Amino acid sequence: GNNSVKNGMDDVLQTSRETYRSILNLGLDKCWKVRPLLDGRQLIKSLDLPKGPLVGVYLDDQVRWMLQHPNGSKEECERHLWQRKREREGADEEEHEISRGISDGVCPSSPVKKGNSAEENEGRHFSKKMHVESMDLM
């Protein structure tokens, strides 16, 4: 009984020591005290951001980057954040394209009423158009 408790404690202590050694080796000791390389104002200026919640998103990105690159420079971080901004803007552009497709009525999910002529459905999705035309034949 008593010996198994001692062995359990030894395991916990060993794991704790290994974890702490890893934290030290990765340069993460007291990482919560490290000041951001760029504050909110600097991010707004550097990344040409509007004031608002988006600044917080980039502050979070910065913290993640700093934890992964404890010896990284301000310039390296800035380059990383610019890359993230380009990725986000690309994703926003794709979303915009998709929503524009839906509103133009060209999306496969656009409603096509039974009985419409082929000319009226020219811009509609091909399989929907074929379905409508086959319905006209019935």
C-alpha positions as CSV (number, residue, x, y, z in Angstrom):
1,G,0.0,0.0,0.0
2,N,2.5,2.6,1.2
3,N,5.1,1.6,-1.3
4,S,2.7,2.1,-4.3
5,V,1.9,5.6,-3.1
6,K,5.6,6.4,-2.9
7,N,6.1,5.0,-6.4
8,G,3.2,7.1,-7.7
9,M,4.6,10.2,-6.2
10,D,8.0,9.5,-7.7
11,D,6.4,9.2,-11.1
12,V,4.6,12.5,-10.7
13,L,7.8,14.2,-9.6
14,Q,9.7,12.7,-12.5
15,T,7.0,13.9,-15.0
16,S,7.0,17.4,-13.4
17,R,10.8,17.7,-13.7
18,E,10.7,16.6,-17.3
19,T,7.9,19.0,-18.1
20,Y,9.8,21.9,-16.4
21,R,13.0,21.0,-18.2
22,S,11.1,21.0,-21.5
23,I,9.7,24.5,-20.7
24,L,13.2,25.8,-20.0
25,N,14.7,24.2,-23.1
26,L,11.9,25.7,-25.3
27,G,12.5,29.1,-23.8
28,L,9.0,29.3,-22.5
29,D,9.7,29.9,-18.8
30,K,7.7,32.9,-17.6
31,C,6.3,33.3,-21.2
32,W,3.2,34.9,-19.7
33,K,5.4,37.9,-18.7
34,V,6.8,38.5,-22.2
35,R,5.5,41.7,-23.7
36,P,4.1,41.5,-27.3
37,L,6.5,42.6,-30.0
38,L,3.8,44.8,-31.4
39,D,1.0,46.4,-29.4
40,G,-2.5,47.1,-30.8
41,R,-1.7,50.5,-32.2
42,Q,1.5,49.2,-33.9
43,L,-0.5,46.3,-35.4
44,I,-3.2,48.7,-36.8
45,K,-0.4,50.9,-38.4
46,S,1.8,48.0,-39.6
47,L,-0.9,45.8,-41.0
48,D,-3.2,48.6,-42.1
49,L,-6.1,47.3,-39.9
50,P,-9.3,49.0,-39.0
51,K,-9.8,49.6,-35.3
52,G,-12.0,46.9,-33.7
53,P,-12.1,43.2,-32.9
54,L,-9.8,42.2,-35.8
55,V,-6.9,43.7,-34.0
56,G,-7.4,41.1,-31.2
57,V,-7.3,38.3,-33.7
58,Y,-3.8,39.5,-34.8
59,L,-2.7,40.0,-31.2
60,D,-3.7,36.3,-30.6
61,D,-1.8,35.3,-33.8
62,Q,1.2,37.2,-32.6
63,V,1.2,35.5,-29.2
64,R,1.0,32.0,-30.9
65,W,3.9,33.0,-33.1
66,M,6.0,34.3,-30.2
67,L,5.4,31.1,-28.2
68,Q,6.6,29.0,-31.2
69,H,9.5,31.4,-31.9
70,P,10.7,32.6,-28.5
71,N,13.8,34.2,-30.0
72,G,12.0,35.6,-33.1
73,S,12.4,39.2,-34.0
74,K,9.8,41.9,-34.4
75,E,10.4,42.0,-38.2
76,E,10.0,38.2,-38.5
77,C,6.8,38.4,-36.5
78,E,5.5,41.2,-38.7
79,R,6.2,39.2,-41.8
80,H,4.3,36.2,-40.3
81,L,1.3,38.5,-39.5
82,W,1.3,39.9,-43.0
83,Q,1.2,36.4,-44.4
84,R,-1.8,35.6,-42.1
85,K,-3.5,38.8,-43.3
86,R,-3.0,37.7,-46.9
87,E,-4.4,34.3,-46.2
88,R,-7.4,35.7,-44.4
89,E,-8.1,38.2,-47.2
90,G,-7.9,35.4,-49.7
91,A,-10.4,33.3,-47.7
92,D,-12.7,36.4,-47.4
93,E,-12.5,36.9,-51.2
94,E,-13.4,33.2,-51.8
95,E,-16.4,33.6,-49.4
96,H,-17.4,36.7,-51.2
97,E,-17.3,34.9,-54.6
98,I,-19.4,32.0,-53.2
99,S,-22.1,34.4,-51.8
100,R,-22.1,36.4,-55.0
101,G,-22.7,33.2,-57.0
102,I,-25.7,32.4,-54.8
103,S,-27.2,35.8,-55.1
104,D,-26.7,35.8,-58.9
105,G,-28.8,32.6,-59.1
106,V,-26.0,30.7,-60.7
107,C,-25.5,28.4,-57.7
108,P,-26.6,24.8,-58.0
109,S,-29.0,25.3,-55.1
110,S,-30.9,28.1,-56.9
111,P,-34.6,27.4,-57.3
112,V,-35.7,26.5,-60.9
113,K,-39.5,26.3,-61.3
114,K,-41.0,23.5,-63.1
115,G,-42.2,24.5,-66.6
116,N,-39.6,27.3,-67.2
117,S,-38.3,27.4,-70.8
118,A,-34.7,26.5,-71.6
119,E,-34.1,30.2,-72.5
120,E,-35.2,31.4,-69.1
121,N,-32.9,28.9,-67.4
122,E,-29.8,29.6,-69.5
123,G,-27.8,30.9,-66.5
124,R,-29.0,28.1,-64.2
125,H,-27.0,25.1,-63.2
126,F,-26.8,22.6,-66.1
127,S,-28.2,19.6,-64.3
128,K,-31.2,21.7,-62.9
129,K,-31.8,22.9,-66.5
130,M,-31.8,19.4,-67.8
131,H,-34.2,18.3,-65.1
132,V,-36.6,21.2,-65.9
133,E,-36.4,20.4,-69.6
134,S,-37.2,16.7,-69.0
135,M,-40.1,17.8,-66.8
136,D,-41.5,19.9,-69.7
137,L,-41.5,16.8,-71.9
138,M,-43.8,14.9,-69.5
